[in-house]
Amino acid sequence: MLISDYEQSKMSQGIRQLFLEIYPDDPSLAEKMNFNENRVRHICTKVAMINGKIVGQANVFSFKGRPDIANLGYHIHPDYRNQGIGEKLSKATIDKVKNTALSILLIRTELKNIGSIKLARKLGFTEPTNEFQKANEELISSDNIKEMICMVLDL
Ligand SMILES: CC(C)(COP(=O)(O)OP(=O)(O)OC[C@H]1O[C@@H](n2cnc3c(N)ncnc32)[C@H](O)[C@@H]1OP(=O)(O)O)[C@@H](O)C(=O)NCCC(=O)NCCS
């Protein structure tokens, strides 16, 4: 497996394919994830490749008006899950953003997404303190996710 920095100009097709195969019911996601890496608030995206095929993507975007806090997202092709790819890819992405303006990473995921929660814990994410939750309520909630859990990692 090869982990490399995402470059839209070289990976557009592979990224679209990956997200279409992960989320076949929502093709708009494939377009959304085919973003330009110079886009505002984009900090880092890495991809995992096996035999030239993109099998996973992990991305970090800071929140609007908060250059110190960012969201980590990770997505692995269904055929390549439970092989440690999510963990390796996420670790490489976290390492890359350690020496930036960021001090905290968030993961927001559905309560029923056991795999995502287990991976977050393996990466060192923990449930935020009440104090953090109160101060960052608007970051923690998401309109798209109903029963959600938020976990944080100090960089
Ligand atoms: C969540 C996801 C990224 C995990 O990727 P992955 O490559 O399968 O994860 P890994 O193989 O690195 O596994 C990491 C740990 O999580 C565990 N795990 C992964 N999926 C699991 C599942 N469905 N149920 C229980 N445990 C799971 C693994 O066993 C491993 O723990 P262990 O080493 O103690 O056994 C992947 O399932 C995925 O892409 N899901 C769909 C997209 C998604 O929900 N992303 C999160 C949105 S916020």
The ligand as an SDF file (V2000), in Angstrom:
LIG
                    3D

 48 50  0  0  0  0  0  0  0  0999 V2000
  -14.5680    3.7130    9.5500 C   0  0  0  0  0  0  0  0  0  0  0  0
  -13.5960    3.1860    8.4940 C   0  0  0  0  0  0  0  0  0  0  0  0
  -12.8250    4.3730    7.8970 C   0  0  0  0  0  0  0  0  0  0  0  0
  -12.6070    2.2200    9.1600 C   0  0  0  0  0  0  0  0  0  0  0  0
  -11.5830    1.9090    8.2160 O   0  0  0  0  0  0  0  0  0  0  0  0
  -10.7840    0.5280    8.2530 P   0  0  0  0  0  0  0  0  0  0  0  0
   -9.6590    0.6110    7.2950 O   0  0  0  0  0  0  0  0  0  0  0  0
  -11.7220   -0.6060    8.1220 O   0  0  0  0  0  0  0  0  0  0  0  0
  -10.2070    0.5590    9.7620 O   0  0  0  0  0  0  0  0  0  0  0  0
   -8.9850   -0.2830   10.3080 P   0  0  0  0  0  0  0  0  0  0  0  0
   -8.8800   -1.5830    9.5850 O   0  0  0  0  0  0  0  0  0  0  0  0
   -7.7700    0.6020   10.3550 O   0  0  0  0  0  0  0  0  0  0  0  0
   -9.4950   -0.6060   11.7920 O   0  0  0  0  0  0  0  0  0  0  0  0
   -9.2110    0.1890   12.9180 C   0  0  0  0  0  0  0  0  0  0  0  0
   -9.8270   -0.4680   14.1370 C   0  0  0  0  0  0  0  0  0  0  0  0
  -11.2550   -0.3730   14.0590 O   0  0  0  0  0  0  0  0  0  0  0  0
  -11.8500   -1.6670   14.0910 C   0  0  0  0  0  0  0  0  0  0  0  0
  -13.0000   -1.6800   13.1730 N   0  0  0  0  0  0  0  0  0  0  0  0
  -13.0250   -1.2080   11.9100 C   0  0  0  0  0  0  0  0  0  0  0  0
  -14.2630   -1.3970   11.3900 N   0  0  0  0  0  0  0  0  0  0  0  0
  -14.9970   -1.9890   12.3570 C   0  0  0  0  0  0  0  0  0  0  0  0
  -16.3570   -2.4020   12.4350 C   0  0  0  0  0  0  0  0  0  0  0  0
  -17.1860   -2.2350   11.3960 N   0  0  0  0  0  0  0  0  0  0  0  0
  -16.7950   -2.9520   13.5900 N   0  0  0  0  0  0  0  0  0  0  0  0
  -15.9690   -3.0840   14.6550 C   0  0  0  0  0  0  0  0  0  0  0  0
  -14.6620   -2.6930   14.6400 N   0  0  0  0  0  0  0  0  0  0  0  0
  -14.1960   -2.1660   13.5070 C   0  0  0  0  0  0  0  0  0  0  0  0
  -10.7560   -2.6110   13.6450 C   0  0  0  0  0  0  0  0  0  0  0  0
  -10.9870   -3.9060   14.1290 O   0  0  0  0  0  0  0  0  0  0  0  0
   -9.5290   -1.9600   14.2430 C   0  0  0  0  0  0  0  0  0  0  0  0
   -9.4090   -2.2590   15.6110 O   0  0  0  0  0  0  0  0  0  0  0  0
   -8.4140   -3.4390   16.1210 P   0  0  0  0  0  0  0  0  0  0  0  0
   -7.0760   -3.1550   15.4950 O   0  0  0  0  0  0  0  0  0  0  0  0
   -8.4510   -3.2690   17.5920 O   0  0  0  0  0  0  0  0  0  0  0  0
   -8.9910   -4.7020   15.6120 O   0  0  0  0  0  0  0  0  0  0  0  0
  -14.3440    2.4200    7.3650 C   0  0  0  0  0  0  0  0  0  0  0  0
  -15.1770    1.4430    7.9520 O   0  0  0  0  0  0  0  0  0  0  0  0
  -15.1960    3.3170    6.4620 C   0  0  0  0  0  0  0  0  0  0  0  0
  -14.7020    3.8820    5.5010 O   0  0  0  0  0  0  0  0  0  0  0  0
  -16.5100    3.4420    6.7560 N   0  0  0  0  0  0  0  0  0  0  0  0
  -17.3980    4.2380    5.9140 C   0  0  0  0  0  0  0  0  0  0  0  0
  -17.0540    5.6970    5.9490 C   0  0  0  0  0  0  0  0  0  0  0  0
  -17.2250    6.2680    7.3200 C   0  0  0  0  0  0  0  0  0  0  0  0
  -18.1610    5.9330    8.0250 O   0  0  0  0  0  0  0  0  0  0  0  0
  -16.3030    7.1670    7.6940 N   0  0  0  0  0  0  0  0  0  0  0  0
  -16.3810    7.8800    8.9300 C   0  0  0  0  0  0  0  0  0  0  0  0
  -17.2320    9.0750    8.7160 C   0  0  0  0  0  0  0  0  0  0  0  0
  -16.9640   10.2470    9.9930 S   0  0  0  0  0  0  0  0  0  0  0  0
  1  2  1  0
  2  3  1  0
  2  4  1  0
  2 36  1  0
  4  5  1  0
  5  6  1  0
  6  7  2  0
  6  8  1  0
  6  9  1  0
  9 10  1  0
 10 11  2  0
 10 12  1  0
 10 13  1  0
 13 14  1  0
 14 15  1  0
 15 16  1  0
 15 30  1  0
 16 17  1  0
 17 18  1  0
 17 28  1  0
 18 19  1  0
 18 27  1  0
 19 20  2  0
 20 21  1  0
 21 22  1  0
 21 27  2  0
 22 23  1  0
 22 24  2  0
 24 25  1  0
 25 26  2  0
 26 27  1  0
 28 29  1  0
 28 30  1  0
 30 31  1  0
 31 32  1  0
 32 33  2  0
 32 34  1  0
 32 35  1  0
 36 37  1  0
 36 38  1  0
 38 39  2  0
 38 40  1  0
 40 41  1  0
 41 42  1  0
 42 43  1  0
 43 44  2  0
 43 45  1  0
 45 46  1  0
 46 47  1  0
 47 48  1  0
M  END
$$$$
